[in-house]
Amino acid sequence: MIASSPELAKALRNIVGHEHVLTENDLTTGYSVDWTGRFVGSTPIVVRPGNTEQTASVVKLLNKYAIPLVPQGGNTGLVGGSIPMSGEVLLSLKRLNTVEPVDGLALQLTVGAGATLAETQEHVRNHNFEIGVDLAARDSCTIGGMIATNAGGINVLRYGAMREQLIGVEAVMSDGTVIKHLEGLEKDNTGYHLPSLLAGSEGTLAVITKARLRLRPRLQEKVTALIAFESVHDAVEVATRLRQQLPSLHALEAIFSSAMSLVSSHIGTQVPIGPNGNAWLLVEVASGTDPFEEFQQALENCDDVIVDVAVAIDDRSRGKLWRFREQITEAIAVIGTPHKLDITIGLARLEKFINEIPEVVKHADPNSSTYLFGHLGDGNVHVNVLGKDGGEPSNVVESAVLSYVASLGGSISAEHGIGTAKKSYLHLNRTSDEIRFFRNIKKALDPNNIMHPNCLLSD
Ligand SMILES: Cc1cc2nc3c(=O)[nH]c(=O)nc-3n(C[C@H](O)[C@H](O)[C@H](O)COP(=O)(O)OP(=O)(O)OC[C@H]3O[C@@H](n4cnc5c(N)ncnc54)[C@H](O)[C@@H]3O)c2cc1C
């Protein structure tokens, strides 16, 4: 049975209901283009199961006929991983959005894979908790997609990435078997840890249907500062000092000059401090008690290198400072279709990288422009490159940047994953032996190779 056959659509409709199988181009197109517009695929069928049982029956049916599928959550992924690039069936998990009551005793929550981060945050905040991972795509990205990409975001330096939030999962394996381990036991050394394996598996091993997450205390007292520096060197130096001195450090983000000019014109607000600076840190501290004095002291200790600082205490002013960081991705999307390269570099080499990478890019494509920003507390830099007139840059840019990253001992994917965009570069970070074992795991869990076969691993 081929993916476009009317028999398949009929069999799928019998499982999920008529209105949840989409076959008309008008209806499927939105599922086949990514957030940036760079990755455009196509699918003969979009299936939208409403619960775990339906998901399992769909996967079992597709496996029976060896029909490949691409799981999709909020479609906010930035590496082409959520898009059916080879005509796969698109499995949308957004209807699996049940958020169960907060377990205030265990400080945990069981949540459906299709719930958005924002919905989940709102639910737990009513009980004075937070989800440990937060990111700007919160209104659309789903818990399942965040697990599948092991999403990072702005609080990794405090709580870790998505894998660290995960205690248990429910998942549909490639043959339709449902595996469920949601008891939420903090200590449980009974064999392989499936949640860890699925975190970062990008839909290639199983479909995540539910998750058991750790909850973090809601820290009501927050102070945010935008700090300007003359040089990247000074920004990196202060980032290290703040990590040493501030137990309440909650976020440590960086914006470099071209990204700052772009975002400030996009949001129509002048940079409040150091308009001619070369680097800015956006720093947030959060605590149960007022962290202002601790923060002030730490900033005074960095007086020798800070050019200027703007501090915000109330939610509205804090939000205004955050716009300089959170609106960069949108600002770039408005002027073109970037290649988004999301990398990590050890802090010892970060300054060299930031200073040299624009030249590396220019050498590969003289008409390109580079925008740098990221989660500096984790050594994570987003290198966004636009080509001439906002078009895509030359493909040579990608290999030039990623090879340079690898030569400095960095990772070619800090938090966005490999997807379809970077699979041909995996060898830069992983040995052939590692990749062989990746393939062995994939083959053992998905012998018919139906689970997102064009993602993560090259042919
Ligand atoms: C403005 C903006 C800001 C962002 N900021 C950050 C950031 O700070 N940190 C960060 O890490 N990312 C960031 N991202 C990227 C993106 O939001 C994350 O990768 C997010 O985790 C993707 O979730 P999603 O539900 O949209 O997944 P999708 O984009 O739908 O899918 C992503 C991958 O997960 C797989 N998948 C999705 N759902 C499931 C499931 N239930 N089971 C199995 N596999 C599944 C897909 O097949 C695909 O490979 C940002 C994106 C945007 C647009």
The ligand as an SDF file (V2000), in Angstrom:
LIG
                    3D

 53 58  0  0  0  0  0  0  0  0999 V2000
   11.3930   31.8610   17.7160 C   0  0  0  0  0  0  0  0  0  0  0  0
   12.0200   30.5270   18.0330 C   0  0  0  0  0  0  0  0  0  0  0  0
   12.8600   30.4160   19.1360 C   0  0  0  0  0  0  0  0  0  0  0  0
   13.4330   29.1830   19.4500 C   0  0  0  0  0  0  0  0  0  0  0  0
   14.2400   29.1150   20.5570 N   0  0  0  0  0  0  0  0  0  0  0  0
   14.7820   27.9260   20.8850 C   0  0  0  0  0  0  0  0  0  0  0  0
   15.6030   27.8180   22.0410 C   0  0  0  0  0  0  0  0  0  0  0  0
   15.8890   28.7930   22.7260 O   0  0  0  0  0  0  0  0  0  0  0  0
   16.0970   26.5910   22.3610 N   0  0  0  0  0  0  0  0  0  0  0  0
   15.8170   25.4750   21.6000 C   0  0  0  0  0  0  0  0  0  0  0  0
   16.2890   24.3800   21.9560 O   0  0  0  0  0  0  0  0  0  0  0  0
   15.0500   25.5560   20.5110 N   0  0  0  0  0  0  0  0  0  0  0  0
   14.5270   26.7420   20.1190 C   0  0  0  0  0  0  0  0  0  0  0  0
   13.7450   26.8260   19.0050 N   0  0  0  0  0  0  0  0  0  0  0  0
   13.5170   25.6240   18.1780 C   0  0  0  0  0  0  0  0  0  0  0  0
   12.2360   24.8440   18.5090 C   0  0  0  0  0  0  0  0  0  0  0  0
   11.2900   25.6540   19.1320 O   0  0  0  0  0  0  0  0  0  0  0  0
   12.5460   23.6220   19.3770 C   0  0  0  0  0  0  0  0  0  0  0  0
   13.3690   22.7340   18.6430 O   0  0  0  0  0  0  0  0  0  0  0  0
   11.2970   22.8710   19.8640 C   0  0  0  0  0  0  0  0  0  0  0  0
   11.7120   21.9190   20.8070 O   0  0  0  0  0  0  0  0  0  0  0  0
   10.5340   22.1630   18.7480 C   0  0  0  0  0  0  0  0  0  0  0  0
    9.2700   21.7540   19.2540 O   0  0  0  0  0  0  0  0  0  0  0  0
    8.0470   21.4870   18.2440 P   0  0  0  0  0  0  0  0  0  0  0  0
    6.9030   20.9590   19.0080 O   0  0  0  0  0  0  0  0  0  0  0  0
    7.7920   22.6920   17.4330 O   0  0  0  0  0  0  0  0  0  0  0  0
    8.6610   20.3160   17.3540 O   0  0  0  0  0  0  0  0  0  0  0  0
    8.6270   20.1660   15.7830 P   0  0  0  0  0  0  0  0  0  0  0  0
    9.3020   21.3270   15.1460 O   0  0  0  0  0  0  0  0  0  0  0  0
    7.2680   19.8430   15.3270 O   0  0  0  0  0  0  0  0  0  0  0  0
    9.5470   18.8520   15.6010 O   0  0  0  0  0  0  0  0  0  0  0  0
   10.9190   18.8910   15.9460 C   0  0  0  0  0  0  0  0  0  0  0  0
   11.4850   17.4450   15.8660 C   0  0  0  0  0  0  0  0  0  0  0  0
   10.8780   16.6310   16.8640 O   0  0  0  0  0  0  0  0  0  0  0  0
   10.1780   15.5240   16.2680 C   0  0  0  0  0  0  0  0  0  0  0  0
    8.9270   15.3770   17.0450 N   0  0  0  0  0  0  0  0  0  0  0  0
    8.0000   16.3180   17.2930 C   0  0  0  0  0  0  0  0  0  0  0  0
    7.0520   15.8300   18.1200 N   0  0  0  0  0  0  0  0  0  0  0  0
    7.3950   14.5490   18.3810 C   0  0  0  0  0  0  0  0  0  0  0  0
    6.8220   13.5170   19.1760 C   0  0  0  0  0  0  0  0  0  0  0  0
    5.7090   13.7030   19.8810 N   0  0  0  0  0  0  0  0  0  0  0  0
    7.4340   12.3030   19.1980 N   0  0  0  0  0  0  0  0  0  0  0  0
    8.5750   12.0840   18.5020 C   0  0  0  0  0  0  0  0  0  0  0  0
    9.1650   13.0340   17.7560 N   0  0  0  0  0  0  0  0  0  0  0  0
    8.5860   14.2480   17.6980 C   0  0  0  0  0  0  0  0  0  0  0  0
    9.9790   15.9200   14.8180 C   0  0  0  0  0  0  0  0  0  0  0  0
    9.8950   14.7750   13.9830 O   0  0  0  0  0  0  0  0  0  0  0  0
   11.2230   16.7390   14.5440 C   0  0  0  0  0  0  0  0  0  0  0  0
   12.3100   15.9120   14.2520 O   0  0  0  0  0  0  0  0  0  0  0  0
   13.1710   28.0500   18.6450 C   0  0  0  0  0  0  0  0  0  0  0  0
   12.3340   28.1640   17.5360 C   0  0  0  0  0  0  0  0  0  0  0  0
   11.7640   29.3900   17.2170 C   0  0  0  0  0  0  0  0  0  0  0  0
   10.8570   29.4720   16.0330 C   0  0  0  0  0  0  0  0  0  0  0  0
  1  2  1  0
  2  3  1  0
  2 52  2  0
  3  4  2  0
  4  5  1  0
  4 50  1  0
  5  6  2  0
  6  7  1  0
  6 13  1  0
  7  8  2  0
  7  9  1  0
  9 10  1  0
 10 11  2  0
 10 12  1  0
 12 13  2  0
 13 14  1  0
 14 15  1  0
 14 50  1  0
 15 16  1  0
 16 17  1  0
 16 18  1  0
 18 19  1  0
 18 20  1  0
 20 21  1  0
 20 22  1  0
 22 23  1  0
 23 24  1  0
 24 25  2  0
 24 26  1  0
 24 27  1  0
 27 28  1  0
 28 29  2  0
 28 30  1  0
 28 31  1  0
 31 32  1  0
 32 33  1  0
 33 34  1  0
 33 48  1  0
 34 35  1  0
 35 36  1  0
 35 46  1  0
 36 37  1  0
 36 45  1  0
 37 38  2  0
 38 39  1  0
 39 40  1  0
 39 45  2  0
 40 41  1  0
 40 42  2  0
 42 43  1  0
 43 44  2  0
 44 45  1  0
 46 47  1  0
 46 48  1  0
 48 49  1  0
 50 51  2  0
 51 52  1  0
 52 53  1  0
M  END
$$$$
